[in-house]
Amino acid sequence: MATGLSEHPVTVLLIDDQPLIGEAVKRMLVDEPGLAFFYCKDPAKALEMAVSVRPTVILQDLVLPGVDGLDLVKEYRQHEATRDVPVIVLSTREEPKTKADAFALGANDYIVKLPDRLELVARIRHHSKGYINQLQRDEAYRALVASQQALAHDVDEAARYVQSLLPEPMDRGAIRADWVFIPSAALGGDTFGYHQVDDDHLAFYLIDVVGHGVGAALLSVSVLNAIRSQSLPQADFREPGQVITALNERFEMSRQADKYFTAWYGVYNPKTRTIRYSGGGHPPALLIPDEAGETILLEATGPMVGAFDGLVFETREQRVDAPSRVFLYSDGVFEIEQVDGERWPFQEFLGYMAGLARSGVPDMDPLVSHIRTISGKSGFDDDFSIVRLHLIPE
């Protein structure tokens, strides 16, 4: 029996109007270990007793006063509590038609009474074992469903918590920002944000913890809080390389249940018209001019954050000379399996994003719709996280 499942002793219920038969069967079974025996003389009370006793096998006589034993077999199969209980017909009849009728109505076995003790016990234990296994499978399935429902509730709560930490859109001034976050059913480890480090510097960042579930989400929230609160004493939050280096030290994977993460962290200074950035293991941010021009990949070259101790992450710099849009995203945005089974080519993703950036569409709904179309799915296998900034140099 599987650990944690209920025990179900072998329980026999005999339905027969002859007390002599009842006593004979009782004597056959009395010395059998782990076996309980119940006897019902009155066929009118057979179903009621079966519901009460919850047998693992019913021994059913066919010739009864006032009722046909086959009708009782039919009743067992129509009642929720007994529909799956094995029924062994005990009868003096050996006609093939009677046997065929019994099986047609749901009987599991047919014995001409009274059989040899060893045969009866063997059949009882055989049918009981199958029924008990079914009961335990059903119990395990119900426990699994309950566990999955509880997990889904926890994941949903975690997703709502992550969403509550995401920033409000910025829709005024020379820097505008918005985002889309669609958690996967299993909840990945994505989180992101943007905030003013000081009057001259806006930080924007995205974290993607490996794996799925509440554990990944909680680690991403811890990293987010460390960035938002600027609680890495050894880091100047205007210096992206210092920030990622400090995160790599603070969230070393051996202290985080072997979890690590990808990260991209940038700082924009509108006075100098520069983006300085760093990160590790993360897809490049995209800098796309509003007018015609090439898409610039802001690629951070470091490895996964937290995976290797003692690293120093470099800071890179990119000038923004004209109004442009920056897209910062997780791999759940572009690593899409299309309906034909092929991966959405990255170059096609870049082309689509360039078109979206210059389309003048005020939101990113077309991107979400396009991905759902090419994947043939309404949901996402991984968290869908994307931040869009519109930088308008003064």
N, C-alpha and C positions, 0 to 999 in steps of 0.2 A: 504493500500500500504506500502511496506517495506521502511524504512527510506533510503533516498539517491537515490531511483530509480526515473526515469523520470515519469511524469504524462502523461497519454494518454487519452484525452477526448473521449467520445463516438462520433464517426464520421460515419455518414451514407451517402453512395453514392447510389443513385437510377439511374438505367439504364432503360429507358423506352421512346419510341418514341412519346408517347402521352402526350402533355403538361398538359392535364386535369388531368391525373393520377399523374404527377409530382406535380401539385398544391395541389391535394387532400392529398397526402402523406406529403407534406410540412406543411399543416394546421394541420394534425394529430400530427406532431412533434414539431411545433413551440413553444409551451409553456413548452416543456420538459426541465428541468434544466440540464445543463452540456451536452447538446447534440447538435452537429453541423450537418447541413443537406446540401448535395450537390446533384445537379441534372444534369444528362447528357442525352440529347435528341438524340444525334448522336451515334449510336452503334459503328461506326468506330473509335470514339475517347474514347471509354469506357476504354480500357486498359491504354491508355495514361493518362486519368484523374485519374484512380485508382492509378497509380504510383505517380502522383503529389499530390493527396489529402491524400493518406495513410489512407483510411477508416478503421474503426474497424469492419464494416460489409457492405456488398454489397447487395442491393436489385436488383435482376436481372429479368427483363421481358424475356419471352421466344419467343414471337412472335414479331419480329423486321423486318424492311425493309432491305432486302439485306443480312441478316445474321441470323443464328439460335442462339437463346440465349444460347443453350447448348454448341455451339462452343465457345462462350465467357467464359463460365464456364471452359471449357478445357484450354483456353488461360490463364486464371487467375492462374490455377494450374501449368502451365508450366513456368510462369514468377517468378523470384526470389522475387520480391517485393510484389507479391500478392498471392504466392502459399499457404500461411497459413491463409489468410484473410477469415473469415466466409462469405459464400454466401447463401443468402436466395432467393430462386426462387419465383417470383410472377407470377402467370399464371392463365388464365381462364380455362386451361385444368385440368381435374381431372382424366385422364386416369392413371391407375396403371403403364403402361409401361413408360409413360412420366416421372412419378415420379421416377421409378426405374432407368431410363436412367440418370436423373439429379443427383441422389445420386451416381451412378456408376462413373460419371465424376468428382465428388468432391463437389457437393452441400452439404451444412450442414443442410438445412431446406427447406421446400416447403409449400407455403401458396397460397391458392386460393384467388385472388384479387377481391375486396379489403376487407381485414379483418377488424374486429372490432379494433378500436384504441388501446384499452387496450391490446389486444392480440398482435398487431404489436409492441407496445412499449416493452412489456414483452419479446418477442422473440429477439428484437434488443438488449436490455440490457443483456439478458442471453448470447447470442453469443459474444457480445462485451466484457463482463466481462471475459469470458474464453480466448479470444484472447489477451486482455490486460494483463492478468495474465501470458500468455505465453511470451509476449514481455518482461515483467519484469523479468521472470525467465531467459530468454536468456540474458538480460542485466546484471543480477546478476551473471550469469555464466561467461560472458565475463569479468566482473570486478574481479571475483575470479581468473580466469586464469591470468589476467594481474597482480594481486596482487601476485599470486604464482610465476609468472615469475620474478617479481621484487625481491621477497624474495629469490628465487633461485639465482639470480644474486648477492644479498647481501651476501648470504651464501658462494657462490663461491669466491667472493672477500675476505671474511673473512678467508676462508680456504687457499687461496694463501698467505694472510698476515701471518697467523700462520706458514705456511711452510717456508716463507722467514726468519723466526726467528730461525729455527732449525739449529743445528751446522753442520759443515762440518765433514765428517768421519775422524777418526784418523787411519792411516794405517802404522805407524812406531813406533819403540821403544817397550818398555815393556808394554805399555798400548795401545790397539787398540780398536776402537769403530766404530760402524755403527748403523743404525736404519732403520725402515720402518714406515711410517705414511700414512695411507689411511683414509681420512675423510669420515664419513658416509654422506648420502645424506642430512641429516638434520644438519650436523656438530655438533659434541659433544664438550666437553670442554677440550679435551686433549692437552697437550703441554709438552715438555721435553727438556732436554739439558744436557751438561756436560762442565766443564771448570776448568782450574787450579785456585785454590784458592791462592796457592803460589807454590814455586818450589817443595814442598814435598807432596802436597795434591791435588788430583783431586776430584772435586764434580760431582756427577751425580744424576739425579732427574727426576721425572715424576709427573705431576699434572693432575688430572681428575675432572673437575667441574661437578656437577650434572646438568642434563638437556641437552638440545640441543639448537642450534641456535647461533646467533651472540652474544647475551648477555653472554652466557656461554663461548664462545671463547674469548671475550674481558676480562672477569675476569681471565681466565687462562693466557692470555698474561700479565696482570698486575702482577700476581704472578710470572710468569717467569722473568719479568723485575726486580722485587724486588730481586730475587735470583741472576740473572746474574750481576746486578749492585752492589750487596752486600750492598743494601741500607736499611738494618734493623740495625740501630745503636746499639741496645741492644743485637745483636747476633754475636758470633764468628762463622764464616762460616766453620770453621774446626770442630765445635761442632754441629752435626745434631740435637740433642734435642733442643738446643738453637734456631736453625733456624726454626724448626717447631713450637716451642712455640711462637716465634715472629710473624710468619705468622698467627697463630691462633688469636693473638691479633690484628694484623693490618687489617686482612680481616674478621672481625667478621660479621656474616651473616646479622645482622640487618642493616648493612651499605652497603650491597652488594645485595640488592633486594632479600633477603632471600636465597641467593645462598651460598653453602659451597662446599668443595671439598675434595677429597682424595689426599694424597701426600705420596711419598716415596723419602727420601733424604739421600744419602750416600756419604761418603768421603773415598777415598782409599789412603793409604800411602804406596808406594812401598818399602820404606826403612824398615818399621816395618812389612810389609806384612799383613796389617789389613784393614778391611772395618769397619768403624763405621757408624751406620745408625739410622734413626728415621723416624717416619711418623704416619699417622693416616688413618684408614678406607680403606687402599689400599692393594691389593693382594701382597703377599710376593715376593720379588725378588728371583731369583734362582741362586745359586752358584753351577756350575757343573764342576767337575774336567775333564781335557782333557782325562785322562786315566780312568780306572775303578774306581768307587767310588760312594758313595751315593750323591744324590742331596740334597743340604742343602737349607732349606727355610729361607730366611732372612726376618723374619716377624716383622713388626712394630706393636706395640700393641695399639697405641693411637686411639681415635675416629676420626670421620670426622673433618677436620680442618675448623675452623670458626663456628662450630655448638654450641660449649660450651665455654663460656668465662672463663678466669682465670685458664686454665689448664697448667700444666707443662709436657712436653713430654720427655720421657726417651731416652737415647742413648744406643744402643746395639753395640756389637763388634763381629767380626768374623775374624779369622786368615785365610790367604790364603797361604798354604804351597807348593802348586804345581800349575803349569799352569792350569788355570781354566777360564771358561766363566761365565759371570754374565748376566742374562736376567732381565730387568726391563720393565714392560708392564702394560697396562691398562686392565680393565675387558672385553673390546671389543675383546681381543685376545683369551680368553678362554671361555667366556660365550656364547657359540654357540649353537643354536638350530639345531639339526641334521635333516636330511630329514625324519626320523621316528618320529619327534616331541619331542624326548628326548634331554635333555641337554648333551653336551659333558662332560663326567665325568672328574673331575679335575685330578684324578690319571692318566687317559689316556693322558691328556695334559702334565703332568709331564713326563710320559714315552716318549712321542713324542719329547719333548724338550731335554731330555737327549740324545736320538738318534741323533737329529739334531746337538747338541753341539759336538758330537764325530764323526760326519760323514765326517768332513773335507770340507763340502760344503762352499764355500766362501761367500755365501749370504743367505738371509732368504726367498728366493722365494719358496722353498719347503713348508714352513709353510703356506704361503699365499695360495698356490695351494691346500694344504691338507684341509684347512678350507673351501675353496670354494667347494671342493668335498663333504665333509661330510655335509655341509649345503645346498648344491644344489643351491647356490646363487652366483652370480658374485660380488654383492656388499655386504656391511656390514651395519648391523642395528645400530651399534655404532662405534665410531672412533676406528680404529685399530692402536695402537701405541706400538712399542716395540723397546727397546734399547739393543744392545748386546756389551758387553765389553769383550775383551780377555786380561786377566791379566797374565803376565809372570814374576813371582818373580825373582829378580836378584840373 
